[in-house]
Amino acid sequence: MRRNAAKDTAFSCDCGSLHGRVTARGANTGTRVVCYCRDCRAGLLYFGQPDPAPDPVEILQMAPEEIKIDGGAEHLALMQLSPRGMLRWYARCCNAPIATTSRTPKFPFAGFIVQRMLDTSGLGPITTRGFVPQPNGKQSHEKLGPAIYGMLTRVAKSRLSGSWKETPFFDAETGDPVATPTILSKTERAALYP
């Protein structure tokens, strides 16, 4: 479903030092999901954010090139829950989580933290629920199709057009992250899991 957002959607860290926008195209083509996984929760807890449990973390899955940082890029920092974990980007100035990306720009995926957006009215409805807790202690996913289709479509378009190189998270020449990650130890990580 296309939302036809007419303009970019502004975002900011908690203190306002790092700010930017999600393009109208990013808002229109992104997939709005909620995630109950322990990694999303652990990420928020690491950054000193309120514990979302039992509620999920709301994410807009999008192409990273649709995220534009207009000021405060020097505050962009990076954490990984494990050496092979996804890259969790945040604003060092106030520990506000911004987005999660893959470890390489060649797989152009970003899960933008919706709470960073100043106005979410241009976003479509939540289509997918991931890692939903079940009464038997297991987890299930609801309506994964829109998230998978959206991700694969965006990755293909980004790779074919070359726009994957226009990410604020990776150096266009080297492909390295623009910040050195803090990688949590097993002990640090375990302390964040319920």
N, C-alpha and C positions, 0 to 999 in steps of 0.2 A: 504494500500500500504506500503510495506517495503522499506526503503531507503538503507539498508545495509551499514550504517555508519561503517567504519572500526575501528574507535577509539572514545574515549571519547571526549566530547565537553567541553572545558574550559569555565568557567564563572568567573565574578568578580564584586564586587561592584564598584562604581565610583572611589574611591580612591585606590582600590586594596588591602585594608587590609583584607577583607573577600573574599576568592577565593576558587574555587573548580572545579567540573566537573559534567556534566550530562553523565552518562554511555552511551556507544554505544547502549546498549539494550534500555535505556530510550529514546534516540533519534529515534531509529528504531520503537519502539512500541507506542510512544507518539502520541497524536492527536494535530495537529497545528490548533488553532482556533483564531478568533478575537472577541473581545467583546466590545460592545458600551454601556454597562450598566452604570448607574450612580455610582454604588459602585466601579467599577474598576477605573473610572475616579476620584472619590473622594479619593480613596486610593493614587493615584499618586499625587494629589494635596496636600494631607496631608503630604506626604514626600518631598514636595517642588520640585517635578519633573515638567517638562513642561506639560502644559495642552494638552492632545492628541486630544481634540475635534477640528474639527468634525471627526477626524480619530479615529479608535478603539485602544484598547490595545491588543497587540499580546501575546498569551499565548500558551505554550506547556503543554497540559494535560498529566500527567504521574503518575507513582507510586512513592511515596516519597522516597522509598529506592534507586531509581536510581539517586538521588541527593547526591553527596558526597562533603563534605566541607573539603578541604585539609589544610586550614589555616584561622585563624581569627574567629574561631567559637565563641570566647568570645564577638564578636561584634553582634552576631545574636540577634535580638530583635523582639518584637511582638506587633501588634496593632489590635484592633477590632473596627469596625465602630459602633457596638452595642453589648450589653451583649450576645446576641445569634448569633452574626455575625461570619462569617468565620474568620480564623486566617490569618492575613496578616503579613508575615515575612519580615524583612528588616535588612539592615546593619546599626547599630546605629552610626558607625563612620562617615558615609556620607549620611545617610537617603536614601540609594538606595533600592528600593523594590526588593525582591528576588522571593518570591512565596506566593501563597495563599493555605491553606490547610483546611480540615475539622477540627472540634474542637476535634476530637478523632482519635488516631492512628488506631482504629479498623475499620475506613472507610478510607482506604489508598488512598487518592486522593491529588494531588498537581497540581496547575496551575502555572507553572514556567514562569516568565517574560522573554520573548524571548530577549528583548533588553540587558539583562545581559550576553548573550552568545557572546563570542568573534568571533565565526564563525558559521553562520547558514546554511552553504551550505549542511550540512549533514541532514538537516530537510526536510521533504516532503512538499508538497504544503498545503496551508490553505484549510481545508476541510469544516469548519463550521463557520458561522457568527451568533453571538448572539445579541439579543436586537437591531436589525438594525432599526434606526428611519425611519418612514414612513411619507409621505406627510400629512396624516390625524392626525399626532401627536401620533399615536400608535407605537408599536414596533413589529417586527416579527423576526423569526429565520429562517436561511437558512441552510438546510442540517444538521439537528440535529443528524441524524442517526449515522454518523461516531463517533461523540463525545460521544453519549450515549453508543453505542456498545463498543467503546474503553475503556471508564471508567468502565463499568460493567465487561468486560473481565479482565482488569488489577486488579480491586478490588478482583475478585474471585480468580485469580492466587496468588495474594499477601496473601490473607487470608488462602488459602489452603496450601501454601508452608510455611507460618509463616514468610515470609520476611517482612511483614508489621511492624515487631518489629525493623527493621534495619533503621529506619528513623532518620535523623539528627534533627528533630523538636520535638520529644517526648522522654521522659525518658523510656527506655525499661522496667524497673521494675515497675514503678508507672503508666505509661501512661500519665503523666502530661506533658504539654509543657515545653521545656527546658528554656523558658524565661517567666517572668510574663507579661501578656498583659497590655498595656495601652488601656483602654476602653473609647471611646469617649462619651461625654454627647450628649444629643439631640441637644443642642445649637451648640456644636462643629461640630457635623455631619451636621447640617443644613447649616452651613457656607460653607461647601465643595460642596453642591449640587447647580447646576445652577438654 
